[in-house]
Amino acid sequence: LMDLDEERLMRHFCLEEECQQVLQWFNEQGFERPEGLDERVALAGKLRELSNEKYDASDFQSAMMYALGSLHCLDFSQARSALQNDAQKQEVLKLVVPVLSNLSIVFLKRSGDGYNAARAADFGLERLKRLPQDAHATKFRAKLLFRRGLAKSQTKDFVEARADLRQAARLMPDNREIRKALENCKAADAQQKGAPDDQWRGVLTETPKVSRLQAKLRRCWRSTRAAVLDVVGTRALVVVLLGPFLSYALQVAVLTWARNREAPSIAEVM
């Protein structure tokens, strides 16, 4: 039997009919997937560059098609992959990861497709683990986390979005775009948890103003806690919160002990 390459990469994002549409588009553009590995990698790199050009021109539909065409070139059957040496597998992976990173942001820009944007980032992060963990890998891990954070924000999953954006910011602390996205995510999270129902709080009681104030204080506490966690982490937050209470308890214990030592015993009084 002929060992044909399957569209395993594209099928992460496309149904069978959509895969066929991509292949038809690929042929209509005058492309043909080569047999040799070097030729495939070269064509995949060219298609990725064309995808980037279309993205810069805000032609997100074409950017998506060129990126999917690039994945088509990098799709190797298990048998063919088994014949590749480690250096060749690394060469393919080094191109697959940036293509998946590009697809993640293209899906968001094209149609706000947070689901497939997150899937592309997930897939890219999984493939990235197979590459050497050098500066190149750190750069793309930050990019993929950033784009997955944007995708999670799109689907209003702000807890996971903040976790991704926080990790991306730690990997690239000087990146203003990531920092801005993290701040926007925090604000959106606070707004989602916040005031839409404040106008109804306490209307069935005699203290509506007090009820609304208590709700605002609780939201303020949650926001402050999240901000401190972002900066110092859980253990430090526990120390900050419990520190004054522990200090007070220690002072009381010392004073009590001192007073007990100074007080005369019954035998001494007698």
C-alpha angles and dihedrals in degrees: 000000000000112000101227122189113248127214093247095144096047092046089068086073107016135062117227093266091049091050089055090050090054091049091049091050089047091056093043089057088058096253127137124187109242124224099226121081096228092050091048093050090048093051092045089053091050092050091049090054090050089050090053091050091052090047091052088051090052090243093136096167092058091041089057093048094050091048091050089047088054090053088049089059092049095050108111127176118244090252093053092045089053089057093054119095122230094265092053092048090051090050091055093045092050088062098037093058097056091043090054090047090053092047091053094060093037091057089053095046095043100052110344088259098169093168097060091035089059091045091053091050092046091051092047093050091049092051091044090064089068093059127080109277097239135130090286091056092046091053093053094042088057091047094049093046090048093051093044087051090054090048092050089049089053090057090044093245091139098165093061091037091057091048091054094044091047091054091046090051091052091051093047105024094168095054107111094190092059092045091050092049090051092051091047090050091052091050092048091048091051091047092049090052093039146078112336092107098035092101089063098045114116096000089129093049134063093247110056093150091053091049092051091047091051090051091051091049091052091050090047090052092050092049093047091048091050091048092051090047090053090055108033108012134234100296094052090048090055090051092048093050099040097036097087092045093049091047092051092047091051092051092051092049092050093048092048091050092049093050092050090053092050096047112094117242122240090254091055092050092050 
